[in-house]
Amino acid sequence: MAFHVRDPETDALVRELAEKTKLGITEAVKLAASEALAARERAREEKLAAMRAICAEVASWPRTGLKADKAFFDEMYED
């Protein structure tokens, strides 16, 4: 499953990474891809944790028993 990099900037970046990490080209591409995917997953988990914290805080607020109906929202948004 080979692929060819036709972009000179990408080629230079991969070669620089390979040189700095003392890895071959294939290993450098693998490292870059795995680190990028891991960073995305960490960012996703951080966002989910923040959303869960917000949801938990809102859920902890006391219930008022009041209903927010269409008229309430129409008044809020001046519809």
N, C-alpha and C positions, 0 to 999 in steps of 0.2 A: 504494500500500500504506500508507495512512494509518492511524494509530491515535490514539485519544483517551485522554488521561490524566485519570482521574476522581479521583485522589487529590490533595488539596490540598498535602500535604507534598512529594510528588514534583514537582508543578507548581512549587512554590516553589524546590525545589532546582535544577531545570532552569533556571528563570529566573535564579536567582542565578549559576549556572555560566555561562550565556549572557552575563550582564552583566559578570562578572569577566573573562571571556575575550574579550569584545567580539565574540562570535559570535551568530548567529541561533539560534533555538530548535532547529531541525532539526540544525544543526551542533553545538550543545551536546550534544544527545542522542547524536549520532554519536560525538563525542569521548568522552563518558562511557562509552558502550558499548565502544568500541574500547580505551580505557584499562583498563576492567575486565577485558575478555577478555585483554589483554596481561599484566596482573598475574596472572591465573589461570594463564596459560601459563608465566610466569616461576616461579611457585610450584611448578607441576608439574615443571618442569625441575630446580629446586633439589632437590625431593624425590627425583626419579629419580637425580640425581647423588649424593645422600647414600646412597641404596640401593645404587648401583653401587660406591661406595667401601666400604661394609660388605661387599658380596659379594666384592670384590677382596681385602679383608683376610682374610676367612674362607677364601677359596680359597688364600691364600698359606700358611695354616697347614699344618704337615707332616701327612701321613697317618699314622695309627697302625696301620692294618691290622686294627684291632679292628672287630667288627661290633656294631651296636646292633640287637638283635632285640626281639621283643615282650616277652620276659621283662625285658629291660633297661628298657624304657619302663614296664612294669607296676610294676617296683620303684621307679622314679623317682616315679611318680604314685600309688603305693600302691594300685593296683587289684587 
